[in-house]
Amino acid sequence: MADEYVLLVCDDVPHDVVLTDPGVRVLDVAQVVRRLTGLSLWRSKALATQIPVVILDGVPQEDAEAAVTALGEVGAQAEAREQPEPDFLKC
């Protein structure tokens, strides 16, 4: 039996939030990462120092933009990127 894939057409393309530069206030950035991800402060600090790193994966555009704004308010540089189309959907 062949595998069948179903593509759901959605208005909102999933986005990733990528931290590109934590800036000089790494602990403040780690606290924002902790609030966004629910990770421990220790893991959030470790994540904030691994650049570039995906902080959030597959979130709606509004949530991604809010996360980028929150990270920017503490001096970090982050961007929201659209997730690429899966390979099996390309013709």
Contacts in CASP RR format, 6 or more apart in sequence:
PFRMAT RR
TARGET T0000
AUTHOR 0000-0000-0000
METHOD contacts of the structure
MODEL  1
MADEYVLLVCDDVPHDVVLTDPGVRVLDVAQVVRRLTGLSLWRSKALATQ
IPVVILDGVPQEDAEAAVTALGEVGAQAEAREQPEPDFLKC
5 88 0 8 1.000
5 89 0 8 1.000
7 89 0 8 1.000
12 60 0 8 1.000
12 61 0 8 1.000
13 61 0 8 1.000
13 82 0 8 1.000
13 83 0 8 1.000
14 58 0 8 1.000
14 59 0 8 1.000
14 60 0 8 1.000
14 82 0 8 1.000
14 83 0 8 1.000
15 58 0 8 1.000
15 59 0 8 1.000
15 60 0 8 1.000
15 61 0 8 1.000
15 63 0 8 1.000
15 64 0 8 1.000
15 80 0 8 1.000
15 81 0 8 1.000
15 82 0 8 1.000
15 83 0 8 1.000
16 54 0 8 1.000
16 56 0 8 1.000
16 57 0 8 1.000
16 58 0 8 1.000
16 59 0 8 1.000
16 64 0 8 1.000
16 80 0 8 1.000
16 81 0 8 1.000
16 83 0 8 1.000
17 36 0 8 1.000
17 54 0 8 1.000
17 55 0 8 1.000
17 56 0 8 1.000
17 59 0 8 1.000
17 64 0 8 1.000
17 67 0 8 1.000
17 68 0 8 1.000
17 71 0 8 1.000
17 78 0 8 1.000
17 79 0 8 1.000
17 80 0 8 1.000
18 52 0 8 1.000
18 53 0 8 1.000
18 54 0 8 1.000
18 55 0 8 1.000
18 78 0 8 1.000
18 79 0 8 1.000
18 80 0 8 1.000
18 81 0 8 1.000
19 29 0 8 1.000
19 33 0 8 1.000
19 47 0 8 1.000
19 48 0 8 1.000
19 51 0 8 1.000
19 52 0 8 1.000
19 53 0 8 1.000
19 54 0 8 1.000
19 55 0 8 1.000
19 71 0 8 1.000
19 76 0 8 1.000
19 77 0 8 1.000
19 78 0 8 1.000
20 51 0 8 1.000
20 52 0 8 1.000
20 77 0 8 1.000
20 78 0 8 1.000
20 79 0 8 1.000
21 51 0 8 1.000
21 76 0 8 1.000
21 77 0 8 1.000
22 29 0 8 1.000
22 48 0 8 1.000
22 49 0 8 1.000
22 51 0 8 1.000
22 76 0 8 1.000
23 29 0 8 1.000
23 75 0 8 1.000
23 76 0 8 1.000
23 77 0 8 1.000
24 75 0 8 1.000
25 74 0 8 1.000
25 75 0 8 1.000
25 76 0 8 1.000
26 45 0 8 1.000
26 48 0 8 1.000
26 49 0 8 1.000
27 45 0 8 1.000
28 74 0 8 1.000
28 75 0 8 1.000
29 48 0 8 1.000
29 71 0 8 1.000
29 74 0 8 1.000
29 75 0 8 1.000
29 76 0 8 1.000
30 41 0 8 1.000
30 44 0 8 1.000
30 45 0 8 1.000
30 47 0 8 1.000
30 48 0 8 1.000
31 41 0 8 1.000
31 44 0 8 1.000
31 74 0 8 1.000
32 70 0 8 1.000
32 71 0 8 1.000
32 73 0 8 1.000
32 74 0 8 1.000
32 76 0 8 1.000
33 39 0 8 1.000
33 44 0 8 1.000
33 47 0 8 1.000
33 48 0 8 1.000
33 55 0 8 1.000
33 71 0 8 1.000
34 40 0 8 1.000
34 41 0 8 1.000
34 44 0 8 1.000
35 70 0 8 1.000
36 55 0 8 1.000
36 56 0 8 1.000
36 67 0 8 1.000
36 70 0 8 1.000
37 44 0 8 1.000
37 47 0 8 1.000
37 55 0 8 1.000
37 56 0 8 1.000
38 44 0 8 1.000
39 47 0 8 1.000
47 53 0 8 1.000
47 55 0 8 1.000
48 76 0 8 1.000
55 67 0 8 1.000
55 71 0 8 1.000
55 78 0 8 1.000
56 63 0 8 1.000
56 64 0 8 1.000
56 67 0 8 1.000
58 83 0 8 1.000
59 67 0 8 1.000
61 80 0 8 1.000
64 80 0 8 1.000
65 80 0 8 1.000
67 78 0 8 1.000
67 80 0 8 1.000
68 78 0 8 1.000
68 79 0 8 1.000
68 80 0 8 1.000
71 77 0 8 1.000
71 78 0 8 1.000
72 78 0 8 1.000
END
